Amino acid sequence: MKRKILIFCIYLLLLSITTGCWARKELNELAIAVAMGIDKVDDQYLITVQIVNPAEIASNKGAGRSTPVIIFQEKGDTIFETLRKMTTNSPRKVYLAHIRMVIFGEEIAREGIRKTLDFFSRDHEFRPDFNITVAKESRAEDILKVLTSLEAIPANKLYNALETSEKVWAPSMSVTFDALDAKLSSEGDNPVLTSVYRTSNKQSGGTKQNIENINPPVRLKYNGLAVFKDEKLIGWLDEGESKGVNYALGEVKNTITTYTCPQEGKLSLEVLRTKTDLHTNMTNNVPKGTIKLDVEANVADVECTGLDLNRVSTIYDLEKRAEKDIKEVIISAIEAAQQKYQTDIFGFGDALHRSEPESWKELKIDWNQRFATMPVTVDVQVKIHHTGTIRNHSTQDETGE
């Protein structure tokens, strides 16, 4: 009997020490970070962290006395050291598990980002689904110090705007840490990142007055893609070239293409779906790239004079015109990558590695140079499915009434 009681007491003791969260952290002990900016100052990292202000976010109305986010900054020799130094001015330990955006300043992006990413790979708090962008013509700290309208937390604004722009416009591209790390590890594919900039440098954008205006003087806006060679930023693509990259990579989910009508006015097609086949093969011991793109579209906006959408020949002409325009956009992106930057941002090298592994062993050493002179064939097929509820626009123009 005594033995059974002793065993029962031991079980109770074991249960008491094995239940509960031994490593738990209370919310009131944490400073929840939602965005991080990485800059370089005097050979040291300048880390800017955007922290949620719980007093303002806790209720719908907020306390009204301060901003919804707070910025903490420190300099240090490593990112980890710098984050720990933030405890000297932050009353709470910075918690990184809810990071949504990481922004590289242009200066550090041009020096190289590979060593910086090592911290994100090793730290257990990070989830690899945050987006990474590059601050264009500014520091990352300048981007994170701008308050935004509609979204109280600027990091949420940046994240949601990037996701939305990628889905419905196309020049933008959301790149997560996992995707960027895979690109940097590849010998035949160089990364691109969406660039973000401030619409005005004359005002700070960090005061509440910036969001109390119907037209905020300082906004954050995405503007094309940043081009990398290996780990270093080497330049920028404009809006059209950036859209061409996304077409070539099969990343266009939905967008608009607009061109001039045969007689007068403009016409827009809404691209609904795309399917891309990109591959590289050896022809007479020379690599040759091929991009085949299938596009499904609808007529979205017609401001033409005398355009009869009831005629099959009219739809056929629209499809051919769209094919020509999309092909030109893709070719402009390829020419920028080959002639201006000499960096394979499309993954033709990876495609050659898969199709011709033996040839790739010889070509991979100086692949970017070989890519710069490699012929690329682009084939675009557009199919228009619907013309909208109005079959024939411009009836008034045709009848003269």
Summary of the structure (lengths in Angstrom):
residues: 401
radius of gyration: 26.7
end to end distance: 106.9
largest distance: 108.0
contacts: 1283
relative contact order: 0.10
helix: 38%
strand: 29%
